[in-house]
Amino acid sequence: MSTAHGIPAARERVTFREWITNPWAETRFLWVVGIGYVLWSLIPVAVAVFYSFNRGRTVTKWEGFSLRWYTWDPTGSVMHDPALQHAILQSLKLASLTVILSVPLAVAFALALHRWRSRTAGATNFIMLFSFVTPELILAVSLFLLFINAFKVVGLGTTAQLIGLVVLALAYPVVIVRARLLSLGPSFEEAAMDLGASPARTLVRVTIPLLAPSIFGSAAIVFALTLDDFVIVNQLSSGAGSQTVSMAIYGAAKTSATPAVNAIGTLMLVVSTTLILIAGLVFRRAARKTGDAPGVPGAA
């Protein structure tokens, strides 16, 4: 801004409130809220990870950097504590089996719902999404009563935990795969069948490869979701033999927790975060290859 004689005018002073709430400028207020939310979420996690490297036995007083609770403590480290090792293996086993069972079922369910055109399709879709609207605690208690009354042959333990996790996680890959189907449209399948491919061959050679990024992404999400689940696995547990990482952390938090709890939580955090990052990269790369990145959720 300048005056009539070409002399630059003094810039008006802008208060912080005006700078934040100015509707004609950049959305600074939303940026402040978003950054604040991220910091509020990540700072406690960062503190927990930080104290996993504490030399002392406390999780509140820093006594120096050390890998004691990861490797070299002869009794309390993750490498030497049988209970913590079993909890890690149990969590990984449940998460892996949940992916193996739920993702193929979810893909088949998504394909069926995508092609189903009837009056009952909406009701079936709502039933599929029931785990989204039902609190996990109610779902866990309902499954607990089911296994100790109607399905006594199953009982509590690893099998019950696995069934509960599949019920909880099934809806997530269905939603992701259906979104991918909607973004792709029917043109690829119609072109394959116009060229003489049968419906089964079109499904195997065209549809499934196009759905591969969403299938892989949903598998990573299901793995990360079930890896640290607490409510269902705790409710359906039969004792120490079916204890997971989340149960071990919860149990240690009620007693005199050592940084080994932080260490095992850090390891699980690294595993789940790495899987989510890999899934995001694979999804974006595949979306760019098909040329529909702008229309695919999560694509760049």
VEXDOLUM-704720 format. One record per residue (C-alpha): residue number from 1; residue in three letters; x, y, z. Coordinates in nm, 3 decimals, always signed. Layout:
BEGIN
<pt NUM; ala; <X; Y; Z>>
...
This chain:
BEGIN
<pt 1; met; <+0.000; +0.000; +0.000>>
<pt 2; ser; <+0.129; +0.348; -0.085>>
<pt 3; thr; <+0.012; +0.708; -0.067>>
<pt 4; ala; <-0.078; +0.933; -0.362>>
<pt 5; his; <+0.281; +1.068; -0.372>>
<pt 6; gly; <+0.435; +0.723; -0.393>>
<pt 7; ile; <+0.547; +0.716; -0.030>>
<pt 8; pro; <+0.483; +0.378; +0.130>>
<pt 9; ala; <+0.215; +0.393; +0.396>>
<pt 10; ala; <+0.268; +0.243; +0.739>>
<pt 11; arg; <+0.139; -0.114; +0.763>>
<pt 12; glu; <-0.161; -0.146; +0.991>>
<pt 13; arg; <-0.098; -0.334; +1.312>>
<pt 14; val; <-0.288; -0.662; +1.328>>
<pt 15; thr; <-0.375; -0.814; +1.663>>
<pt 16; phe; <-0.325; -1.183; +1.729>>
<pt 17; arg; <-0.701; -1.238; +1.740>>
<pt 18; glu; <-0.745; -1.076; +1.399>>
<pt 19; trp; <-0.453; -1.275; +1.259>>
<pt 20; ile; <-0.610; -1.599; +1.378>>
<pt 21; thr; <-0.974; -1.531; +1.284>>
<pt 22; asn; <-0.932; -1.339; +0.958>>
<pt 23; pro; <-1.170; -1.524; +0.718>>
<pt 24; trp; <-1.003; -1.377; +0.408>>
<pt 25; ala; <-0.653; -1.499; +0.492>>
<pt 26; glu; <-0.520; -1.852; +0.534>>
<pt 27; thr; <-0.707; -2.083; +0.768>>
<pt 28; arg; <-0.468; -2.016; +1.051>>
<pt 29; phe; <-0.721; -2.101; +1.323>>
<pt 30; leu; <-0.772; -2.450; +1.183>>
<pt 31; trp; <-0.396; -2.496; +1.163>>
<pt 32; val; <-0.359; -2.396; +1.528>>
<pt 33; val; <-0.636; -2.635; +1.634>>
<pt 34; gly; <-0.493; -2.919; +1.423>>
<pt 35; ile; <-0.137; -2.874; +1.551>>
<pt 36; gly; <-0.263; -2.847; +1.908>>
<pt 37; tyr; <-0.459; -3.171; +1.874>>
<pt 38; val; <-0.160; -3.355; +1.727>>
<pt 39; leu; <+0.067; -3.233; +2.006>>
<pt 40; trp; <-0.192; -3.324; +2.271>>
<pt 41; ser; <-0.206; -3.676; +2.128>>
<pt 42; leu; <+0.164; -3.734; +2.064>>
<pt 43; ile; <+0.333; -3.577; +2.367>>
<pt 44; pro; <+0.215; -3.846; +2.616>>
<pt 45; val; <+0.325; -4.116; +2.370>>
<pt 46; ala; <+0.662; -3.947; +2.326>>
<pt 47; val; <+0.709; -3.928; +2.704>>
<pt 48; ala; <+0.627; -4.298; +2.740>>
<pt 49; val; <+0.875; -4.388; +2.465>>
<pt 50; phe; <+1.137; -4.161; +2.622>>
<pt 51; tyr; <+1.116; -4.333; +2.961>>
<pt 52; ser; <+1.148; -4.677; +2.802>>
<pt 53; phe; <+1.518; -4.590; +2.771>>
<pt 54; asn; <+1.552; -4.492; +3.137>>
<pt 55; arg; <+1.837; -4.656; +3.325>>
<pt 56; gly; <+1.648; -4.666; +3.657>>
<pt 57; arg; <+1.341; -4.863; +3.757>>
<pt 58; thr; <+1.106; -4.566; +3.769>>
<pt 59; val; <+0.892; -4.419; +3.490>>
<pt 60; thr; <+0.881; -4.072; +3.648>>
<pt 61; lys; <+1.245; -3.983; +3.719>>
<pt 62; trp; <+1.508; -3.980; +3.444>>
<pt 63; glu; <+1.833; -4.151; +3.550>>
<pt 64; gly; <+2.019; -4.173; +3.220>>
<pt 65; phe; <+1.991; -4.339; +2.880>>
<pt 66; ser; <+2.007; -4.717; +2.866>>
<pt 67; leu; <+1.875; -5.018; +2.673>>
<pt 68; arg; <+1.837; -5.205; +3.001>>
<pt 69; trp; <+1.465; -5.270; +2.967>>
<pt 70; tyr; <+1.497; -5.387; +2.607>>
<pt 71; thr; <+1.793; -5.624; +2.623>>
<pt 72; trp; <+2.042; -5.655; +2.903>>
<pt 73; asp; <+1.847; -5.662; +3.231>>
<pt 74; pro; <+1.868; -6.031; +3.334>>
<pt 75; thr; <+1.516; -6.050; +3.480>>
<pt 76; gly; <+1.303; -5.750; +3.384>>
<pt 77; ser; <+1.389; -5.671; +3.022>>
<pt 78; val; <+1.168; -5.764; +2.729>>
<pt 79; met; <+1.434; -6.005; +2.603>>
<pt 80; his; <+1.455; -6.194; +2.932>>
<pt 81; asp; <+1.102; -6.177; +3.078>>
<pt 82; pro; <+0.900; -6.486; +2.969>>
<pt 83; ala; <+0.568; -6.322; +3.056>>
<pt 84; leu; <+0.637; -6.021; +2.834>>
<pt 85; gln; <+0.760; -6.244; +2.552>>
<pt 86; his; <+0.444; -6.453; +2.572>>
<pt 87; ala; <+0.231; -6.138; +2.568>>
<pt 88; ile; <+0.407; -6.019; +2.250>>
<pt 89; leu; <+0.361; -6.355; +2.079>>
<pt 90; gln; <-0.004; -6.373; +2.183>>
<pt 91; ser; <-0.073; -6.023; +2.048>>
<pt 92; leu; <+0.104; -6.095; +1.719>>
<pt 93; lys; <-0.075; -6.429; +1.682>>
<pt 94; leu; <-0.419; -6.281; +1.743>>
<pt 95; ala; <-0.357; -5.985; +1.512>>
<pt 96; ser; <-0.222; -6.206; +1.232>>
<pt 97; leu; <-0.503; -6.460; +1.255>>
<pt 98; thr; <-0.760; -6.181; +1.264>>
<pt 99; val; <-0.620; -6.043; +0.938>>
<pt 100; ile; <-0.615; -6.388; +0.776>>
<pt 101; leu; <-0.979; -6.454; +0.867>>
<pt 102; ser; <-1.144; -6.113; +0.849>>
<pt 103; val; <-0.993; -5.961; +0.532>>
<pt 104; pro; <-1.103; -6.237; +0.285>>
<pt 105; leu; <-1.449; -6.241; +0.443>>
<pt 106; ala; <-1.465; -5.862; +0.424>>
<pt 107; val; <-1.360; -5.856; +0.056>>
<pt 108; ala; <-1.630; -6.109; -0.032>>
<pt 109; phe; <-1.882; -5.913; +0.174>>
<pt 110; ala; <-1.786; -5.586; +0.006>>
<pt 111; leu; <-1.821; -5.737; -0.342>>
<pt 112; ala; <-2.161; -5.881; -0.251>>
<pt 113; leu; <-2.289; -5.553; -0.108>>
<pt 114; his; <-2.156; -5.362; -0.408>>
<pt 115; arg; <-2.353; -5.579; -0.650>>
<pt 116; trp; <-2.656; -5.649; -0.433>>
<pt 117; arg; <-2.964; -5.461; -0.550>>
<pt 118; ser; <-3.261; -5.556; -0.333>>
<pt 119; arg; <-3.472; -5.427; -0.048>>
<pt 120; thr; <-3.271; -5.621; +0.209>>
<pt 121; ala; <-2.935; -5.479; +0.098>>
<pt 122; gly; <-2.968; -5.175; +0.323>>
<pt 123; ala; <-3.054; -5.384; +0.628>>
<pt 124; thr; <-2.762; -5.616; +0.559>>
<pt 125; asn; <-2.530; -5.318; +0.522>>
<pt 126; phe; <-2.646; -5.186; +0.861>>
<pt 127; ile; <-2.582; -5.522; +1.025>>
<pt 128; met; <-2.233; -5.520; +0.876>>
<pt 129; leu; <-2.171; -5.175; +1.026>>
<pt 130; phe; <-2.315; -5.277; +1.363>>
<pt 131; ser; <-1.970; -5.303; +1.519>>
<pt 132; phe; <-1.916; -4.934; +1.438>>
<pt 133; val; <-2.223; -4.814; +1.629>>
<pt 134; thr; <-2.202; -5.065; +1.915>>
<pt 135; pro; <-1.968; -4.971; +2.202>>
<pt 136; glu; <-1.684; -5.218; +2.222>>
<pt 137; leu; <-1.752; -5.286; +2.589>>
<pt 138; ile; <-2.110; -5.394; +2.514>>
<pt 139; leu; <-1.984; -5.614; +2.231>>
<pt 140; ala; <-1.723; -5.771; +2.460>>
<pt 141; val; <-1.972; -5.841; +2.740>>
<pt 142; ser; <-2.222; -5.987; +2.493>>
<pt 143; leu; <-1.959; -6.222; +2.351>>
<pt 144; phe; <-1.849; -6.315; +2.703>>
<pt 145; leu; <-2.204; -6.419; +2.797>>
<pt 146; leu; <-2.239; -6.604; +2.467>>
<pt 147; phe; <-1.925; -6.811; +2.516>>
<pt 148; ile; <-1.993; -6.905; +2.877>>
<pt 149; asn; <-2.360; -6.994; +2.817>>
<pt 150; ala; <-2.457; -7.086; +2.461>>
<pt 151; phe; <-2.116; -7.178; +2.318>>
<pt 152; lys; <-1.956; -7.354; +2.611>>
<pt 153; val; <-1.764; -7.579; +2.371>>
<pt 154; val; <-1.561; -7.273; +2.266>>
<pt 155; gly; <-1.520; -7.127; +2.612>>
<pt 156; leu; <-1.287; -6.843; +2.696>>
<pt 157; gly; <-0.932; -6.812; +2.573>>
<pt 158; thr; <-0.749; -6.761; +2.246>>
<pt 159; thr; <-1.029; -6.894; +2.023>>
<pt 160; ala; <-1.287; -6.669; +2.187>>
<pt 161; gln; <-1.052; -6.372; +2.164>>
<pt 162; leu; <-0.996; -6.440; +1.794>>
<pt 163; ile; <-1.368; -6.463; +1.719>>
<pt 164; gly; <-1.432; -6.141; +1.907>>
<pt 165; leu; <-1.158; -5.956; +1.720>>
<pt 166; val; <-1.289; -6.079; +1.384>>
<pt 167; val; <-1.637; -5.953; +1.472>>
<pt 168; leu; <-1.490; -5.617; +1.576>>
<pt 169; ala; <-1.261; -5.573; +1.274>>
<pt 170; leu; <-1.475; -5.711; +0.993>>
<pt 171; ala; <-1.646; -5.382; +0.906>>
<pt 172; tyr; <-1.324; -5.185; +0.852>>
<pt 173; pro; <-1.198; -5.365; +0.539>>
<pt 174; val; <-1.555; -5.381; +0.403>>
<pt 175; val; <-1.580; -5.002; +0.410>>
<pt 176; ile; <-1.233; -4.955; +0.259>>
<pt 177; val; <-1.283; -5.208; -0.021>>
<pt 178; arg; <-1.629; -5.072; -0.106>>
<pt 179; ala; <-1.485; -4.722; -0.132>>
<pt 180; arg; <-1.226; -4.856; -0.377>>
<pt 181; leu; <-1.498; -5.030; -0.580>>
<pt 182; leu; <-1.698; -4.710; -0.603>>
<pt 183; ser; <-1.394; -4.511; -0.718>>
<pt 184; leu; <-1.305; -4.768; -0.986>>
<pt 185; gly; <-1.651; -4.793; -1.134>>
<pt 186; pro; <-1.775; -5.075; -1.359>>
<pt 187; ser; <-1.569; -4.984; -1.668>>
<pt 188; phe; <-1.276; -5.222; -1.605>>
<pt 189; glu; <-1.498; -5.524; -1.544>>
<pt 190; glu; <-1.723; -5.439; -1.841>>
<pt 191; ala; <-1.421; -5.407; -2.068>>
<pt 192; ala; <-1.288; -5.747; -1.955>>
<pt 193; met; <-1.622; -5.919; -2.015>>
<pt 194; asp; <-1.660; -5.747; -2.353>>
<pt 195; leu; <-1.330; -5.910; -2.448>>
<pt 196; gly; <-1.469; -6.252; -2.359>>
<pt 197; ala; <-1.365; -6.301; -1.996>>
<pt 198; ser; <-1.605; -6.492; -1.776>>
<pt 199; pro; <-1.729; -6.335; -1.449>>
<pt 200; ala; <-1.499; -6.559; -1.244>>
<pt 201; arg; <-1.197; -6.480; -1.462>>
<pt 202; thr; <-1.280; -6.109; -1.450>>
<pt 203; leu; <-1.292; -6.126; -1.071>>
<pt 204; val; <-0.956; -6.303; -1.044>>
<pt 205; arg; <-0.763; -6.125; -1.321>>
<pt 206; val; <-0.912; -5.773; -1.309>>
<pt 207; thr; <-1.114; -5.690; -0.997>>
<pt 208; ile; <-0.894; -5.842; -0.728>>
<pt 209; pro; <-0.567; -5.691; -0.867>>
<pt 210; leu; <-0.735; -5.349; -0.881>>
<pt 211; leu; <-0.853; -5.396; -0.524>>
<pt 212; ala; <-0.509; -5.510; -0.404>>
<pt 213; pro; <-0.404; -5.170; -0.261>>
<pt 214; ser; <-0.724; -5.137; -0.057>>
<pt 215; ile; <-0.698; -5.501; +0.054>>
<pt 216; phe; <-0.341; -5.451; +0.170>>
<pt 217; gly; <-0.428; -5.122; +0.338>>
<pt 218; ser; <-0.727; -5.269; +0.519>>
<pt 219; ala; <-0.514; -5.564; +0.633>>
<pt 220; ala; <-0.261; -5.324; +0.784>>
<pt 221; ile; <-0.537; -5.128; +0.957>>
<pt 222; val; <-0.695; -5.444; +1.098>>
<pt 223; phe; <-0.356; -5.565; +1.220>>
<pt 224; ala; <-0.283; -5.234; +1.392>>
<pt 225; leu; <-0.635; -5.218; +1.537>>
<pt 226; thr; <-0.629; -5.565; +1.688>>
<pt 227; leu; <-0.265; -5.559; +1.794>>
<pt 228; asp; <-0.335; -5.325; +2.085>>
<pt 229; asp; <-0.701; -5.408; +2.154>>
<pt 230; phe; <-0.775; -5.440; +2.524>>
<pt 231; val; <-1.149; -5.451; +2.591>>
<pt 232; ile; <-1.238; -5.765; +2.394>>
<pt 233; val; <-0.919; -5.964; +2.461>>
<pt 234; asn; <-0.936; -5.888; +2.832>>
<pt 235; gln; <-1.305; -5.979; +2.859>>
<pt 236; leu; <-1.259; -6.307; +2.671>>
<pt 237; ser; <-0.928; -6.404; +2.830>>
<pt 238; ser; <-0.895; -6.728; +3.024>>
<pt 239; gly; <-0.594; -6.624; +3.232>>
<pt 240; ala; <-0.221; -6.580; +3.194>>
<pt 241; gly; <-0.208; -6.816; +2.897>>
<pt 242; ser; <-0.407; -6.571; +2.683>>
<pt 243; gln; <-0.253; -6.248; +2.810>>
<pt 244; thr; <-0.168; -5.989; +2.544>>
<pt 245; val; <+0.054; -5.681; +2.547>>
<pt 246; ser; <-0.233; -5.448; +2.631>>
<pt 247; met; <-0.332; -5.669; +2.924>>
<pt 248; ala; <+0.028; -5.682; +3.047>>
<pt 249; ile; <+0.055; -5.303; +3.033>>
<pt 250; tyr; <-0.276; -5.260; +3.215>>
<pt 251; gly; <-0.177; -5.509; +3.483>>
<pt 252; ala; <+0.163; -5.348; +3.534>>
<pt 253; ala; <+0.009; -5.000; +3.557>>
<pt 254; lys; <-0.187; -5.110; +3.865>>
<pt 255; thr; <+0.128; -5.227; +4.042>>
<pt 256; ser; <+0.488; -5.100; +4.042>>
<pt 257; ala; <+0.545; -5.060; +3.670>>
<pt 258; thr; <+0.900; -5.057; +3.536>>
<pt 259; pro; <+1.022; -4.905; +3.208>>
<pt 260; ala; <+0.994; -5.256; +3.059>>
<pt 261; val; <+0.623; -5.180; +3.015>>
<pt 262; asn; <+0.717; -4.868; +2.819>>
<pt 263; ala; <+0.962; -5.075; +2.616>>
<pt 264; ile; <+0.706; -5.335; +2.513>>
<pt 265; gly; <+0.460; -5.060; +2.426>>
<pt 266; thr; <+0.725; -4.886; +2.216>>
<pt 267; leu; <+0.795; -5.205; +2.022>>
<pt 268; met; <+0.425; -5.250; +1.944>>
<pt 269; leu; <+0.400; -4.885; +1.844>>
<pt 270; val; <+0.689; -4.922; +1.600>>
<pt 271; val; <+0.536; -5.234; +1.445>>
<pt 272; ser; <+0.189; -5.086; +1.395>>
<pt 273; thr; <+0.319; -4.749; +1.271>>
<pt 274; thr; <+0.551; -4.914; +1.022>>
<pt 275; leu; <+0.267; -5.125; +0.882>>
<pt 276; ile; <+0.040; -4.823; +0.843>>
<pt 277; leu; <+0.312; -4.626; +0.665>>
<pt 278; ile; <+0.387; -4.914; +0.427>>
<pt 279; ala; <+0.016; -4.957; +0.356>>
<pt 280; gly; <-0.019; -4.586; +0.278>>
<pt 281; leu; <+0.277; -4.591; +0.041>>
<pt 282; val; <+0.152; -4.902; -0.140>>
<pt 283; phe; <-0.197; -4.755; -0.171>>
<pt 284; arg; <-0.073; -4.428; -0.318>>
<pt 285; arg; <+0.166; -4.595; -0.558>>
<pt 286; ala; <-0.104; -4.829; -0.687>>
<pt 287; ala; <-0.352; -4.543; -0.715>>
<pt 288; arg; <-0.110; -4.344; -0.929>>
<pt 289; lys; <-0.059; -4.645; -1.158>>
<pt 290; thr; <-0.433; -4.676; -1.221>>
<pt 291; gly; <-0.457; -4.304; -1.282>>
<pt 292; asp; <-0.733; -4.238; -1.030>>
<pt 293; ala; <-0.534; -4.093; -0.742>>
<pt 294; pro; <-0.754; -3.781; -0.698>>
<pt 295; gly; <-1.065; -3.991; -0.653>>
<pt 296; val; <-0.929; -4.253; -0.417>>
<pt 297; pro; <-0.942; -4.189; -0.044>>
<pt 298; gly; <-0.592; -4.155; +0.097>>
<pt 299; ala; <-0.427; -4.106; -0.241>>
<pt 300; ala; <-0.203; -3.815; -0.311>>
